[in-house]
Amino acid sequence: MNGRDDRGVSTVVATVLMVGIAVILSASIGIVALDLGGTLTEPQEPRAFTDATVTLGPEHRSWSGWNDGVTDAPRGDVDVVRLAYAAGPTFEGDEVGSILVRWEGSDGEGGQVRFLNPNRFSDDTEQREHPGEVAGEFCTADFAAGEALTIRMAHNRYQDGGQTDPPSADGPFRYVESNQNDVSRSGDEPFFRVENRYPVEFSGDRPMEPGDSVEIRFLGTEDELSITRVTAVATAATGDPAERSKPGCP
């Protein structure tokens, strides 16, 4: 009889232990879930772009040496990205830490250019490739739905002479520090603009070429968050390139 009583007690104890373990596990999972939830970034409100185009060489720098290295350059040395912003919240100049333009060809070669928000440096920040010269006055602004954004990037593919001259006739070619580097809103108003040469950050194999897949990404204040991205395919400009004179800050 005592043996049967012991077995009954053992069964009850085992059941109580199992229930207790289940409760503890449930509580632990709940705590972990809450901790994870606290680290997640709030979802971004959707932003819709239309008519994203990347045109290679529709413009050229006013500097006379931009095409001294190539006879009859096939197009200009300023590549232009245009984005029509259809719907979504206003891009405030202070909330965008940088704009990243990235491209890749079918051969796997490509590169990227980063436009840092001018608020992340100052008017006396030294230019990267022109020692002793500074970025100068800068300005940022807001960019709202219904406006178009234009990104201009100058390269040295046809250049001969100057601080950003390629080391040889065969390259390597790259996007360079230039006063034609610019991010403007509709009507050529500034979004990211500096008075002198914009010290963009280039890395990669080469400038963009026709047929490259291009991604334009807007990043948060410390580049830790992707606000939105747009994609396009690069095409070559036709006709003679136009010379552009960049406006200053208002």
N, C-alpha and C positions, 0 to 999 in steps of 0.2 A: 504493500500500500504506500509506503514512504517513497518507493521508487517511482510510482505513478505520479505522486505529488511533485517530486523533483522535476519530472519531465514537463509537467504543466507549468511550473514556475519558469523553467528555461525557455519555453515557447513564448511566454508573455514578455520576458526580458528581451528576447531577440526581436520581437515585434516592436517594442518601445524603442530599442536602439535604431532599428531601421527607419522608423518614423522620424526620430531625432536627426539622423544623418540627412534624410531627405529635406527636412526643414532648413538645416544649416547650409546645404548645397544650394537650395533655392535662394536663400538670403545672399549667399556669396555671388551667385550669378547676377542677381539684381544689382548689387553694388558695382560689380564690374561693368555691367551695362550702363549704369548711370555715369561711371567715370568716363567711359568711351564717349557717351553722348556729350559730355562737357567739352571734349576736345574737337568735336566736329565743327566745321565752318558752316555758318548759315548759308543756305543756297542763294545764289545770285539771281536777281530778277532778270528774266530773259531780255536779251538785246538783239534786235534783228537788223542785219545789214543786207542791202541789195546792191547789185551792180558793182561788185568788187572787181577792179581791173588792175593789172600790173603791166605797164607799158615801158619797154626798155628804150631809152634814148630819145624821147620826144623833145628834150631840151639839152642845152649845153651851158657850161660855165662861161662867164664873160671873160675869164682869163684867157689870153691869146695862146697859151701853151697847151691848152687842153687836148688838142689834136695834132701837135707838132711831131709826135712819134709815129703817126700812121698817115700814109697818103690816102686821101679820100676815105676818111673814117665812115663806116656804113651808117652810123647814127650818132646821136649826141652822147655825152658822158654823164647825163643825169637821168636816172631811172625814176619813174613816178608810179606810186601806188595810190589809187583813188577808191574810197569807200563811201557809199551812200548809206547813212544811218536812218533806217525806216521807223523803228519803234523801240521804246525802252526808256529807262531813266537817263537823266543827263549825266554825261561823263564830266565830273568836276576835275579841274586841273590838278588839284591837290590829292585826289584819290588814285591817280594813275602814276605809279612809280616809274614805269618805263613802257615803251612800245618795242616789241621784238618782231623783226621781219626775218623769217627763216625760209630757206629754199633748198630744193634737192632735184637733181636731174636724173634721168633714167640710168645714167652711168654710176650713180651713187655719190657723185661729187656735189658739193653745195656750200652753204655757209649761212651766216646770220649777221645782222646788224641790230644793235640795240641803241635806241634813243632814250637816254636817261632824262627824266624830268629835270629841267633846269633848276628847279628848287633844290635839287640834291647837290648842286655845286653853287658857286657864287660868281659874280662878275669878274673877280680877280683870279679865278681858277685858270691855271696855265693850260694852254692847248697841248695835246699829246704829241703832235708831230712838228710843232713850230715853237721851239724853246724861246722863252722870253715874251711870248704873246699870250694874251688872255682871252677868255670867252667874251667878255664885255657884258653889256646890259642884256638882260633876259626877261622873258615874260611867258606866262601861261594863262589859260582861259578855260571856260567851260565849253562843252560840245553837246548839243541837244539833238533830239530826233528831228528829222527834216533837213538836217545839214549834211554836207559832204566833208570828208576829211581827206587831205592830200599829203602824202609823205614823199619827200624828195631825197634822193641818195646819190651822191656823186662818186664816181670811181676813176681810176687812173689807167684804164685799159689803153687809151690812145694818147696818153700824156708823154711829154718829153721835157724834162727840167722841173725844177721846183723841189721843195722839201719832201713831197710825197711821190716823187718819181719812182717807177718800178726799177728794180735792180738791173734788169736786162730787157731787151726787146721782147723776150718770151715770157716775161712776168717774173715772179708771181704778181698778178693783178688783184686789186682789192678796192673796197670802198674806203674813202679817205676823209680826213678832216677838211671840211669845206664850208664856205659861207652859203652855199646852195643847199646844204643839208637843212631840212626844215619840215615841220609838221604844221599845216595850216588848215583852217576851217573855211567854209564857204566865203567867197569874196576875198580870199587870200588874207584873212584875219588870222592872227597867231593862235595856235594851241600849245605847241612847244616851239619857242624861237629864241635864238641868241643873236646878239649884234654882230659878232665876228664869225669865225669858223666854228661850226658845231662839232664838239669832240665826240663823235659817235664811236661805238665799240664794234669792230669787225673781227670775226673769226671764221675760218673755213678755208676752202680750196680756191674760190674764185668768186667774182661777181655773178649776178644772175644771167642766165642765158634763155633764149626763147624755148618754150616747152617745159621749163622748170615748174614743179609744183611749189607753190608759195603759201606760207601760213603767216598771218599777221595776228599777234597775240598781245592783248592789253593786260599788264600785270599790276598788282597792287603796290602799295607804297614802298614796301621793302622787297618786292619781287617774290613774295611768299604765296601769293594767291593769283590765279588766273581769272581775270574778270570776264573776258570773253575772247573768242578767236574767230577769225575769218580766213577762208581759203580762196585761192585763185590760181590761174595758170599764166605764166609770163608770156607776153607776145612782143615782137619787135615793132617799133614805131616805123611808119612809112613817111616819106617826104623829108624835107630839110628840117633839122632840129631848130627850135626857137631859142633865142637867148633871153633869159629871165633875169630881171632885177628884183632881188628879194626886198620886200618892204621891211621897215623896222618895227619896233614895238610902239604901240600907241602912246 
